[in-house]
Amino acid sequence: MACNECLFDFCEIAICDGIGSFDLKMSAPIGGIYSLYLRYQEGLLKPIERVFGVGENISFTNLKLNENYCYTGYIIKPLGERLVFMNDSKTYDGIKFCTKFQI
């Protein structure tokens, strides 16, 4: 990841049986395969791919995640560029979140 990245913090994501989800609350600018790269363990990046159509809400569901663990990562758009998005007038090019067990 770039050294000048700005990560959007989802804070805690509740997971049940090792499955979690998050929603960027933004529409896909182009259709195709979006790849979510999550850093875990010793900095390894784990790609997770999802297909979104133009204008479809970008969300990653049914993610197999470790409980009580913090992740950082980013999303690559279909043409190979990092997805940049806005929230509260601030620009982000990555994400971070921690998982918590939900009963």
Phi and psi restraints in degrees (value plus and minus 20) as a CYANA .aco file:
   2 ALA   PHI     -85.9   -45.9
   2 ALA   PSI     131.0   171.0
   3 CYS   PHI     -99.3   -59.3
   3 CYS   PSI     -27.2    12.8
   4 ASN   PHI    -130.7   -90.7
   4 ASN   PSI       3.7    43.7
   5 GLU   PHI     -89.5   -49.5
   5 GLU   PSI     134.7   174.7
   6 CYS   PHI    -144.3  -104.3
   6 CYS   PSI      97.0   137.0
   7 LEU   PHI    -118.2   -78.2
   7 LEU   PSI     111.4   151.4
   8 PHE   PHI    -102.4   -62.4
   8 PHE   PSI     108.5   148.5
   9 ASP   PHI    -116.9   -76.9
   9 ASP   PSI      91.1   131.1
  10 PHE   PHI     -99.3   -59.3
  10 PHE   PSI     -21.1    18.9
  11 CYS   PHI      42.0    82.0
  11 CYS   PSI    -135.6   -95.6
  12 GLU   PHI    -126.0   -86.0
  12 GLU   PSI     117.9   157.9
  13 ILE   PHI    -134.0   -94.0
  13 ILE   PSI     104.7   144.7
  14 ALA   PHI     -97.1   -57.1
  14 ALA   PSI     115.1   155.1
  15 ILE   PHI    -145.3  -105.3
  15 ILE   PSI     130.2   170.2
  16 CYS   PHI    -152.3  -112.3
  16 CYS   PSI     106.2   146.2
  17 ASP   PHI      34.3    74.3
  17 ASP   PSI      16.6    56.6
  18 GLY   PHI      58.2    98.2
  18 GLY   PSI     -10.1    29.9
  19 ILE   PHI    -134.4   -94.4
  19 ILE   PSI     110.6   150.6
  20 GLY   PHI    -159.3  -119.3
  20 GLY   PSI     150.7   190.7
  21 SER   PHI    -168.7  -128.7
  21 SER   PSI     136.7   176.7
  22 PHE   PHI    -169.8  -129.8
  22 PHE   PSI     136.5   176.5
  23 ASP   PHI    -148.3  -108.3
  23 ASP   PSI     105.0   145.0
  24 LEU   PHI     -96.2   -56.2
  24 LEU   PSI     -35.7     4.3
  25 LYS   PHI      37.4    77.4
  25 LYS   PSI      23.2    63.2
  26 MET   PHI    -164.0  -124.0
  26 MET   PSI     135.1   175.1
  27 SER   PHI    -107.5   -67.5
  27 SER   PSI     126.8   166.8
  28 ALA   PHI     -86.9   -46.9
  28 ALA   PSI     104.6   144.6
  29 PRO   PHI     -90.6   -50.6
  29 PRO   PSI     -48.1    -8.1
  30 ILE   PHI    -160.9  -120.9
  30 ILE   PSI     136.6   176.6
  31 GLY   PHI    -104.9   -64.9
  31 GLY   PSI     132.6   172.6
  32 GLY   PHI     119.5   159.5
  32 GLY   PSI    -182.4  -142.4
  33 ILE   PHI    -107.9   -67.9
  33 ILE   PSI     104.9   144.9
  34 TYR   PHI    -127.2   -87.2
  34 TYR   PSI     113.6   153.6
  35 SER   PHI    -132.7   -92.7
  35 SER   PSI     100.7   140.7
  36 LEU   PHI    -112.8   -72.8
  36 LEU   PSI     104.3   144.3
  37 TYR   PHI    -130.3   -90.3
  37 TYR   PSI      98.7   138.7
  38 LEU   PHI    -130.6   -90.6
  38 LEU   PSI     113.6   153.6
  39 ARG   PHI    -108.0   -68.0
  39 ARG   PSI     112.0   152.0
  40 TYR   PHI    -169.2  -129.2
  40 TYR   PSI     148.7   188.7
  41 GLN   PHI      28.1    68.1
  41 GLN   PSI    -138.2   -98.2
  42 GLU   PHI    -115.5   -75.5
  42 GLU   PSI      23.6    63.6
  43 GLY   PHI      66.1   106.1
  43 GLY   PSI     -12.2    27.8
  44 LEU   PHI     -88.1   -48.1
  44 LEU   PSI     124.0   164.0
  45 LEU   PHI    -125.7   -85.7
  45 LEU   PSI     106.4   146.4
  46 LYS   PHI    -128.5   -88.5
  46 LYS   PSI      90.0   130.0
  47 PRO   PHI     -99.5   -59.5
  47 PRO   PSI     118.6   158.6
  48 ILE   PHI    -149.7  -109.7
  48 ILE   PSI     100.4   140.4
  49 GLU   PHI    -125.0   -85.0
  49 GLU   PSI     121.7   161.7
  50 ARG   PHI    -160.0  -120.0
  50 ARG   PSI     127.3   167.3
  51 VAL   PHI    -121.0   -81.0
  51 VAL   PSI     110.0   150.0
  52 PHE   PHI    -148.3  -108.3
  52 PHE   PSI     120.7   160.7
  53 GLY   PHI    -107.1   -67.1
  53 GLY   PSI     143.6   183.6
  54 VAL   PHI     -76.1   -36.1
  54 VAL   PSI     109.2   149.2
  55 GLY   PHI      62.6   102.6
  55 GLY   PSI     -27.1    12.9
  56 GLU   PHI     -93.7   -53.7
  56 GLU   PSI     123.2   163.2
  57 ASN   PHI     -86.6   -46.6
  57 ASN   PSI     110.1   150.1
  58 ILE   PHI    -105.0   -65.0
  58 ILE   PSI      91.0   131.0
  59 SER   PHI    -163.8  -123.8
  59 SER   PSI     127.0   167.0
  60 PHE   PHI    -135.8   -95.8
  60 PHE   PSI      92.8   132.8
  61 THR   PHI    -134.3   -94.3
  61 THR   PSI     145.2   185.2
  62 ASN   PHI      34.1    74.1
  62 ASN   PSI      20.5    60.5
  63 LEU   PHI    -100.5   -60.5
  63 LEU   PSI     110.7   150.7
  64 LYS   PHI    -103.3   -63.3
  64 LYS   PSI      90.4   130.4
  65 LEU   PHI    -148.1  -108.1
  65 LEU   PSI     133.8   173.8
  66 ASN   PHI     -98.0   -58.0
  66 ASN   PSI     123.8   163.8
  67 GLU   PHI     -94.5   -54.5
  67 GLU   PSI     128.3   168.3
  68 ASN   PHI      31.6    71.6
  68 ASN   PSI      31.1    71.1
  69 TYR   PHI    -158.0  -118.0
  69 TYR   PSI     129.1   169.1
  70 CYS   PHI    -129.5   -89.5
  70 CYS   PSI     116.1   156.1
  71 TYR   PHI    -140.4  -100.4
  71 TYR   PSI     130.4   170.4
  72 THR   PHI    -148.4  -108.4
  72 THR   PSI     136.3   176.3
  73 GLY   PHI    -197.9  -157.9
  73 GLY   PSI    -190.2  -150.2
  74 TYR   PHI    -175.4  -135.4
  74 TYR   PSI     148.6   188.6
  75 ILE   PHI    -140.9  -100.9
  75 ILE   PSI     114.9   154.9
  76 ILE   PHI    -124.8   -84.8
  76 ILE   PSI     109.8   149.8
  77 LYS   PHI     -96.1   -56.1
  77 LYS   PSI     147.9   187.9
  78 PRO   PHI     -74.5   -34.5
  78 PRO   PSI     -49.7    -9.7
  79 LEU   PHI    -112.1   -72.1
  79 LEU   PSI      -9.4    30.6
  80 GLY   PHI      71.8   111.8
  80 GLY   PSI     -15.5    24.5
  81 GLU   PHI    -115.7   -75.7
  81 GLU   PSI     130.4   170.4
  82 ARG   PHI     -88.8   -48.8
  82 ARG   PSI     116.6   156.6
  83 LEU   PHI     -93.6   -53.6
  83 LEU   PSI     105.8   145.8
  84 VAL   PHI    -132.3   -92.3
  84 VAL   PSI     113.0   153.0
  85 PHE   PHI    -158.7  -118.7
  85 PHE   PSI     144.4   184.4
  86 MET   PHI    -135.8   -95.8
  86 MET   PSI     128.2   168.2
  87 ASN   PHI    -170.5  -130.5
  87 ASN   PSI     105.7   145.7
  88 ASP   PHI      31.3    71.3
  88 ASP   PSI      26.0    66.0
  89 SER   PHI      44.3    84.3
  89 SER   PSI      -3.9    36.1
  90 LYS   PHI    -135.8   -95.8
  90 LYS   PSI     121.7   161.7
  91 THR   PHI    -115.0   -75.0
  91 THR   PSI     113.9   153.9
  92 TYR   PHI    -145.4  -105.4
  92 TYR   PSI     126.5   166.5
  93 ASP   PHI    -146.6  -106.6
  93 ASP   PSI      -5.5    34.5
  94 GLY   PHI    -181.7  -141.7
  94 GLY   PSI     156.6   196.6
  95 ILE   PHI    -153.8  -113.8
  95 ILE   PSI     142.1   182.1
  96 LYS   PHI    -170.0  -130.0
  96 LYS   PSI     130.2   170.2
  97 PHE   PHI    -185.1  -145.1
  97 PHE   PSI     139.7   179.7
  98 CYS   PHI    -138.0   -98.0
  98 CYS   PSI     131.9   171.9
  99 THR   PHI    -122.6   -82.6
  99 THR   PSI     129.4   169.4
 100 LYS   PHI    -157.0  -117.0
 100 LYS   PSI     127.1   167.1
 101 PHE   PHI     -94.2   -54.2
 101 PHE   PSI     113.4   153.4
 102 GLN   PHI    -132.6   -92.6
 102 GLN   PSI     109.9   149.9
